[in-house]
Amino acid sequence: MAHTLVRAKVGSYRLWRPAFDEGDARRKAAGAIGEPLVFRSGDDPFEVVVLLEWDELENARQFFGFPERSETFLEAAKKAGVTDTPTIFFLSQV
């Protein structure tokens, strides 16, 4: 199984979450499977962590624009209220 773990800071969770949810169809069209797991830091309410499952790790890399950061992804994140450059981990379940 392929997963991504994304950590980002947001200006307001209340404003960020609906914008994140609007991207569900785009994520699924790109190969995301199931529902994302969304967490907020217990120490920082402006920090969010999202765990996504993917059909293929390569599809996740393409969605996020790796190996180089996708300007489209970064622009969408900023528009949704992300205030820093998200950290993205590409993971394979063992």
N, CA, C and O atoms as a GROMACS GRO file, in nm:
protein
  376
    1MET      N    1   0.083  -0.118   0.000
    1MET     CA    2   0.000   0.000   0.000
    1MET      C    3   0.088   0.124   0.000
    1MET      O    4   0.193   0.129   0.064
    2ALA      N    5   0.042   0.223  -0.072
    2ALA     CA    6   0.113   0.351  -0.080
    2ALA      C    7   0.036   0.457  -0.003
    2ALA      O    8  -0.087   0.461  -0.006
    3HIS      N    9   0.109   0.541   0.067
    3HIS     CA   10   0.048   0.648   0.146
    3HIS      C   11   0.130   0.776   0.134
    3HIS      O   12   0.249   0.773   0.101
    4THR      N   13   0.065   0.887   0.162
    4THR     CA   14   0.136   1.012   0.183
    4THR      C   15   0.095   1.065   0.320
    4THR      O   16  -0.020   1.051   0.362
    5LEU      N   17   0.190   1.125   0.386
    5LEU     CA   18   0.166   1.193   0.512
    5LEU      C   19   0.207   1.338   0.489
    5LEU      O   20   0.324   1.367   0.460
    6VAL      N   21   0.112   1.428   0.502
    6VAL     CA   22   0.135   1.569   0.472
    6VAL      C   23   0.117   1.650   0.600
    6VAL      O   24   0.014   1.639   0.667
    7ARG      N   25   0.218   1.732   0.634
    7ARG     CA   26   0.211   1.819   0.750
    7ARG      C   27   0.215   1.963   0.702
    7ARG      O   28   0.300   2.000   0.621
    8ALA      N   29   0.122   2.043   0.752
    8ALA     CA   30   0.118   2.183   0.710
    8ALA      C   31   0.064   2.270   0.823
    8ALA      O   32  -0.005   2.222   0.913
    9LYS      N   33   0.098   2.397   0.817
    9LYS     CA   34   0.041   2.498   0.908
    9LYS      C   35  -0.069   2.570   0.834
    9LYS      O   36  -0.056   2.600   0.715
   10VAL      N   37  -0.178   2.598   0.903
   10VAL     CA   38  -0.290   2.669   0.842
   10VAL      C   39  -0.323   2.792   0.927
   10VAL      O   40  -0.300   2.794   1.047
   11GLY      N   41  -0.376   2.893   0.861
   11GLY     CA   42  -0.415   3.015   0.932
   11GLY      C   43  -0.539   2.994   1.016
   11GLY      O   44  -0.554   3.052   1.124
   12SER      N   45  -0.630   2.908   0.967
   12SER     CA   46  -0.754   2.879   1.037
   12SER      C   47  -0.803   2.742   0.992
   12SER      O   48  -0.832   2.721   0.874
   13TYR      N   49  -0.813   2.647   1.086
   13TYR     CA   50  -0.863   2.515   1.051
   13TYR      C   51  -1.005   2.526   0.997
   13TYR      O   52  -1.040   2.457   0.901
   14ARG      N   53  -1.085   2.609   1.055
   14ARG     CA   54  -1.225   2.626   1.015
   14ARG      C   55  -1.236   2.667   0.869
   14ARG      O   56  -1.329   2.624   0.800
   15LEU      N   57  -1.145   2.749   0.821
   15LEU     CA   58  -1.146   2.792   0.681
   15LEU      C   59  -1.074   2.692   0.589
   15LEU      O   60  -1.112   2.675   0.474
   16TRP      N   61  -0.970   2.628   0.642
   16TRP     CA   62  -0.892   2.534   0.561
   16TRP      C   63  -0.971   2.408   0.529
   16TRP      O   64  -0.965   2.360   0.416
   17ARG      N   65  -1.043   2.353   0.626
   17ARG     CA   66  -1.105   2.221   0.607
   17ARG      C   67  -1.202   2.216   0.488
   17ARG      O   68  -1.193   2.122   0.410
   18PRO      N   69  -1.293   2.312   0.472
   18PRO     CA   70  -1.382   2.306   0.354
   18PRO      C   71  -1.305   2.311   0.222
   18PRO      O   72  -1.342   2.244   0.126
   19ALA      N   73  -1.199   2.391   0.217
   19ALA     CA   74  -1.118   2.399   0.095
   19ALA      C   75  -1.049   2.265   0.069
   19ALA      O   76  -1.040   2.221  -0.046
   20PHE      N   77  -1.000   2.201   0.175
   20PHE     CA   78  -0.938   2.070   0.160
   20PHE      C   79  -1.040   1.969   0.108
   20PHE      O   80  -1.012   1.893   0.016
   21ASP      N   81  -1.159   1.969   0.167
   21ASP     CA   82  -1.263   1.874   0.126
   21ASP      C   83  -1.304   1.893  -0.019
   21ASP      O   84  -1.338   1.795  -0.086
   22GLU      N   85  -1.300   2.015  -0.069
   22GLU     CA   86  -1.334   2.041  -0.210
   22GLU      C   87  -1.237   1.972  -0.306
   22GLU      O   88  -1.272   1.949  -0.421
   23GLY      N   89  -1.118   1.940  -0.261
   23GLY     CA   90  -1.020   1.874  -0.346
   23GLY      C   91  -1.034   1.724  -0.353
   23GLY      O   92  -0.952   1.658  -0.418
   24ASP      N   93  -1.136   1.667  -0.288
   24ASP     CA   94  -1.151   1.522  -0.283
   24ASP      C   95  -1.161   1.459  -0.422
   24ASP      O   96  -1.094   1.359  -0.448
   25ALA      N   97  -1.240   1.515  -0.509
   25ALA     CA   98  -1.257   1.458  -0.643
   25ALA      C   99  -1.125   1.460  -0.721
   25ALA      O  100  -1.094   1.365  -0.792
   26ARG      N  101  -1.048   1.568  -0.708
   26ARG     CA  102  -0.918   1.575  -0.776
   26ARG      C  103  -0.822   1.470  -0.722
   26ARG      O  104  -0.750   1.406  -0.798
   27ARG      N  105  -0.821   1.453  -0.590
   27ARG     CA  106  -0.732   1.352  -0.532
   27ARG      C  107  -0.771   1.213  -0.580
   27ARG      O  108  -0.685   1.134  -0.617
   28LYS      N  109  -0.900   1.183  -0.578
   28LYS     CA  110  -0.945   1.049  -0.620
   28LYS      C  111  -0.919   1.026  -0.769
   28LYS      O  112  -0.881   0.915  -0.807
   29ALA      N  113  -0.938   1.126  -0.852
   29ALA     CA  114  -0.909   1.112  -0.995
   29ALA      C  115  -0.760   1.085  -1.018
   29ALA      O  116  -0.722   1.022  -1.117
   30ALA      N  117  -0.676   1.133  -0.927
   30ALA     CA  118  -0.531   1.114  -0.938
   30ALA      C  119  -0.485   0.981  -0.879
   30ALA      O  120  -0.369   0.944  -0.896
   31GLY      N  121  -0.574   0.909  -0.810
   31GLY     CA  122  -0.538   0.778  -0.756
   31GLY      C  123  -0.550   0.762  -0.607
   31GLY      O  124  -0.515   0.657  -0.554
   32ALA      N  125  -0.599   0.864  -0.536
   32ALA     CA  126  -0.621   0.850  -0.391
   32ALA      C  127  -0.735   0.752  -0.368
   32ALA      O  128  -0.832   0.749  -0.444
   33ILE      N  129  -0.723   0.673  -0.263
   33ILE     CA  130  -0.821   0.570  -0.231
   33ILE      C  131  -0.883   0.602  -0.096
   33ILE      O  132  -0.814   0.645  -0.004
   34GLY      N  133  -1.013   0.581  -0.084
   34GLY     CA  134  -1.080   0.596   0.044
   34GLY      C  135  -1.081   0.740   0.093
   34GLY      O  136  -1.061   0.835   0.017
   35GLU      N  137  -1.107   0.753   0.220
   35GLU     CA  138  -1.118   0.885   0.283
   35GLU      C  139  -0.987   0.923   0.350
   35GLU      O  140  -0.924   0.838   0.413
   36PRO      N  141  -0.947   1.048   0.339
   36PRO     CA  142  -0.825   1.091   0.407
   36PRO      C  143  -0.847   1.094   0.559
   36PRO      O  144  -0.957   1.119   0.606
   37LEU      N  145  -0.741   1.068   0.631
   37LEU     CA  146  -0.744   1.085   0.777
   37LEU      C  147  -0.679   1.219   0.807
   37LEU      O  148  -0.564   1.243   0.769
   38VAL      N  149  -0.752   1.306   0.874
   38VAL     CA  150  -0.705   1.442   0.902
   38VAL      C  151  -0.689   1.457   1.052
   38VAL      O  152  -0.780   1.424   1.129
   39PHE      N  153  -0.574   1.507   1.094
   39PHE     CA  154  -0.543   1.526   1.235
   39PHE      C  155  -0.502   1.671   1.260
   39PHE      O  156  -0.451   1.739   1.171
   40ARG      N  157  -0.525   1.716   1.382
   40ARG     CA  158  -0.471   1.844   1.428
   40ARG      C  159  -0.374   1.814   1.541
   40ARG      O  160  -0.397   1.724   1.623
   41SER      N  161  -0.268   1.888   1.545
   41SER     CA  162  -0.168   1.871   1.650
   41SER      C  163  -0.231   1.899   1.786
   41SER      O  164  -0.310   1.992   1.801
   42GLY      N  165  -0.196   1.818   1.884
   42GLY     CA  166  -0.241   1.842   2.020
   42GLY      C  167  -0.172   1.961   2.084
   42GLY      O  168  -0.218   2.014   2.185
   43ASP      N  169  -0.059   2.002   2.025
   43ASP     CA  170   0.018   2.113   2.079
   43ASP      C  171   0.000   2.243   2.002
   43ASP      O  172   0.027   2.352   2.055
   44ASP      N  173  -0.045   2.232   1.877
   44ASP     CA  174  -0.056   2.351   1.791
   44ASP      C  175  -0.182   2.338   1.706
   44ASP      O  176  -0.182   2.261   1.609
   45PRO      N  177  -0.288   2.410   1.738
   45PRO     CA  178  -0.414   2.396   1.664
   45PRO      C  179  -0.406   2.443   1.519
   45PRO      O  180  -0.499   2.423   1.442
   46PHE      N  181  -0.294   2.507   1.482
   46PHE     CA  182  -0.276   2.553   1.345
   46PHE      C  183  -0.196   2.454   1.260
   46PHE      O  184  -0.171   2.479   1.142
   47GLU      N  185  -0.158   2.342   1.319
   47GLU     CA  186  -0.084   2.239   1.246
   47GLU      C  187  -0.178   2.124   1.214
   47GLU      O  188  -0.245   2.071   1.303
   48VAL      N  189  -0.182   2.086   1.085
   48VAL     CA  190  -0.264   1.973   1.043
   48VAL      C  191  -0.174   1.868   0.980
   48VAL      O  192  -0.070   1.898   0.922
   49VAL      N  193  -0.217   1.743   0.994
   49VAL     CA  194  -0.149   1.630   0.934
   49VAL      C  195  -0.254   1.548   0.862
   49VAL      O  196  -0.359   1.516   0.919
   50VAL      N  197  -0.226   1.513   0.737
   50VAL     CA  198  -0.322   1.439   0.656
   50VAL      C  199  -0.255   1.311   0.606
   50VAL      O  200  -0.147   1.314   0.549
   51LEU      N  201  -0.322   1.198   0.630
   51LEU     CA  202  -0.276   1.068   0.580
   51LEU      C  203  -0.368   1.026   0.467
   51LEU      O  204  -0.489   1.014   0.484
   52LEU      N  205  -0.308   1.004   0.350
   52LEU     CA  206  -0.383   0.963   0.231
   52LEU      C  207  -0.331   0.829   0.182
   52LEU      O  208  -0.211   0.804   0.184
   53GLU      N  209  -0.422   0.743   0.138
   53GLU     CA  210  -0.384   0.617   0.076
   53GLU      C  211  -0.395   0.634  -0.076
   53GLU      O  212  -0.486   0.701  -0.125
   54TRP      N  213  -0.302   0.572  -0.150
   54TRP     CA  214  -0.296   0.585  -0.296
   54TRP      C  215  -0.291   0.448  -0.360
   54TRP      O  216  -0.243   0.351  -0.301
   55ASP      N  217  -0.340   0.441  -0.484
   55ASP     CA  218  -0.332   0.316  -0.558
   55ASP      C  219  -0.188   0.283  -0.595
   55ASP      O  220  -0.149   0.166  -0.593
   56GLU      N  221  -0.109   0.384  -0.628
   56GLU     CA  222   0.032   0.368  -0.663
   56GLU      C  223   0.110   0.487  -0.608
   56GLU      O  224   0.062   0.601  -0.613
   57LEU      N  225   0.227   0.462  -0.557
   57LEU     CA  226   0.310   0.570  -0.504
   57LEU      C  227   0.344   0.672  -0.613
   57LEU      O  228   0.352   0.792  -0.586
   58GLU      N  229   0.364   0.625  -0.735
   58GLU     CA  230   0.396   0.716  -0.845
   58GLU      C  231   0.282   0.814  -0.871
   58GLU      O  232   0.307   0.930  -0.905
   59ASN      N  233   0.157   0.770  -0.855
   59ASN     CA  234   0.044   0.861  -0.872
   59ASN      C  235   0.044   0.970  -0.766
   59ASN      O  236   0.009   1.084  -0.793
   60ALA      N  237   0.083   0.933  -0.645
   60ALA     CA  238   0.093   1.033  -0.538
   60ALA      C  239   0.202   1.134  -0.571
   60ALA      O  240   0.182   1.255  -0.555
   61ARG      N  241   0.316   1.085  -0.618
   61ARG     CA  242   0.425   1.176  -0.655
   61ARG      C  243   0.380   1.272  -0.765
   61ARG      O  244   0.411   1.391  -0.760
   62GLN      N  245   0.310   1.221  -0.864
   62GLN     CA  246   0.262   1.306  -0.973
   62GLN      C  247   0.161   1.409  -0.922
   62GLN      O  248   0.165   1.525  -0.963
   63PHE      N  249   0.072   1.367  -0.832
   63PHE     CA  250  -0.029   1.459  -0.780
   63PHE      C  251   0.037   1.578  -0.710
   63PHE      O  252  -0.003   1.693  -0.729
   64PHE      N  253   0.138   1.549  -0.630
   64PHE     CA  254   0.206   1.655  -0.555
   64PHE      C  255   0.318   1.721  -0.636
   64PHE      O  256   0.381   1.816  -0.589
   65GLY      N  257   0.342   1.671  -0.758
   65GLY     CA  258   0.439   1.734  -0.846
   65GLY      C  259   0.583   1.701  -0.815
   65GLY      O  260   0.672   1.782  -0.841
   66PHE      N  261   0.609   1.584  -0.758
   66PHE     CA  262   0.747   1.546  -0.726
   66PHE      C  263   0.809   1.476  -0.846
   66PHE      O  264   0.738   1.412  -0.923
   67PRO      N  265   0.942   1.487  -0.862
   67PRO     CA  266   1.038   1.527  -0.760
   67PRO      C  267   1.045   1.678  -0.736
   67PRO      O  268   1.095   1.720  -0.632
   68GLU      N  269   0.997   1.757  -0.828
   68GLU     CA  270   0.995   1.902  -0.803
   68GLU      C  271   0.856   1.940  -0.754
   68GLU      O  272   0.757   1.882  -0.796
   69ARG      N  273   0.850   2.036  -0.665
   69ARG     CA  274   0.722   2.081  -0.610
   69ARG      C  275   0.632   2.136  -0.720
   69ARG      O  276   0.676   2.216  -0.802
   70SER      N  277   0.509   2.092  -0.721
   70SER     CA  278   0.412   2.142  -0.818
   70SER      C  279   0.364   2.279  -0.776
   70SER      O  280   0.312   2.297  -0.665
   71GLU      N  281   0.380   2.376  -0.864
   71GLU     CA  282   0.329   2.510  -0.834
   71GLU      C  283   0.178   2.507  -0.820
   71GLU      O  284   0.121   2.582  -0.741
   72THR      N  285   0.112   2.421  -0.897
   72THR     CA  286  -0.034   2.410  -0.887
   72THR      C  287  -0.074   2.366  -0.747
   72THR      O  288  -0.165   2.423  -0.688
   73PHE      N  289  -0.006   2.263  -0.694
   73PHE     CA  290  -0.036   2.216  -0.559
   73PHE      C  291  -0.007   2.324  -0.456
   73PHE      O  292  -0.088   2.349  -0.368
   74LEU      N  293   0.108   2.388  -0.468
   74LEU     CA  294   0.145   2.491  -0.370
   74LEU      C  295   0.050   2.610  -0.375
   74LEU      O  296   0.015   2.666  -0.271
   75GLU      N  297   0.007   2.648  -0.494
   75GLU     CA  298  -0.089   2.758  -0.507
   75GLU      C  299  -0.223   2.720  -0.445
   75GLU      O  300  -0.285   2.801  -0.376
   76ALA      N  301  -0.268   2.597  -0.470
   76ALA     CA  302  -0.395   2.552  -0.412
   76ALA      C  303  -0.386   2.546  -0.260
   76ALA      O  304  -0.480   2.584  -0.191
   77ALA      N  305  -0.272   2.500  -0.208
   77ALA     CA  306  -0.254   2.494  -0.063
   77ALA      C  307  -0.259   2.634  -0.003
   77ALA      O  308  -0.323   2.656   0.099
   78LYS      N  309  -0.190   2.727  -0.067
   78LYS     CA  310  -0.189   2.865  -0.017
   78LYS      C  311  -0.330   2.925  -0.021
   78LYS      O  312  -0.372   2.991   0.074
   79LYS      N  313  -0.402   2.901  -0.130
   79LYS     CA  314  -0.538   2.952  -0.143
   79LYS      C  315  -0.629   2.894  -0.035
   79LYS      O  316  -0.722   2.960   0.011
   80ALA      N  317  -0.603   2.769   0.007
   80ALA     CA  318  -0.683   2.704   0.110
   80ALA      C  319  -0.648   2.752   0.250
   80ALA      O  320  -0.717   2.718   0.346
   81GLY      N  321  -0.542   2.831   0.263
   81GLY     CA  322  -0.506   2.884   0.394
   81GLY      C  323  -0.381   2.826   0.455
   81GLY      O  324  -0.351   2.852   0.572
   82VAL      N  325  -0.305   2.746   0.378
   82VAL     CA  326  -0.179   2.692   0.428
   82VAL      C  327  -0.079   2.806   0.433
   82VAL      O  328  -0.062   2.880   0.336
   83THR      N  329  -0.011   2.819   0.547
   83THR     CA  330   0.077   2.934   0.568
   83THR      C  331   0.225   2.902   0.556
   83THR      O  332   0.309   2.991   0.567
   84ASP      N  333   0.260   2.775   0.535
   84ASP     CA  334   0.400   2.737   0.516
   84ASP      C  335   0.409   2.641   0.398
   84ASP      O  336   0.308   2.609   0.336
   85THR      N  337   0.528   2.596   0.368
   85THR     CA  338   0.545   2.494   0.264
   85THR      C  339   0.520   2.359   0.329
   85THR      O  340   0.592   2.320   0.420
   86PRO      N  341   0.418   2.286   0.283
   86PRO     CA  342   0.387   2.157   0.345
   86PRO      C  343   0.504   2.059   0.334
   86PRO      O  344   0.579   2.060   0.236
   87THR      N  345   0.517   1.976   0.435
   87THR     CA  346   0.613   1.867   0.433
   87THR      C  347   0.537   1.743   0.390
   87THR      O  348   0.433   1.710   0.447
   88ILE      N  349   0.588   1.673   0.288
   88ILE     CA  350   0.518   1.557   0.234
   88ILE      C  351   0.610   1.436   0.242
   88ILE      O  352   0.724   1.439   0.193
   89PHE      N  353   0.561   1.329   0.304
   89PHE     CA  354   0.633   1.202   0.311
   89PHE      C  355   0.561   1.103   0.220
   89PHE      O  356   0.439   1.089   0.228
   90PHE      N  357   0.636   1.034   0.134
   90PHE     CA  358   0.582   0.929   0.049
   90PHE      C  359   0.619   0.796   0.113
   90PHE      O  360   0.737   0.767   0.132
   91LEU      N  361   0.518   0.717   0.147
   91LEU     CA  362   0.539   0.598   0.229
   91LEU      C  363   0.489   0.472   0.160
   91LEU      O  364   0.386   0.473   0.092
   92SER      N  365   0.563   0.363   0.179
   92SER     CA  366   0.519   0.230   0.134
   92SER      C  367   0.502   0.144   0.258
   92SER      O  368   0.593   0.133   0.340
   93GLN      N  369   0.386   0.083   0.270
   93GLN     CA  370   0.359  -0.001   0.387
   93GLN      C  371   0.440  -0.129   0.379
   93GLN      O  372   0.450  -0.191   0.273
   94VAL      N  373   0.499  -0.168   0.491
   94VAL     CA  374   0.580  -0.291   0.496
   94VAL      C  375   0.520  -0.391   0.592
   94VAL      O  376   0.574  -0.500   0.609
   0.00000   0.00000   0.00000
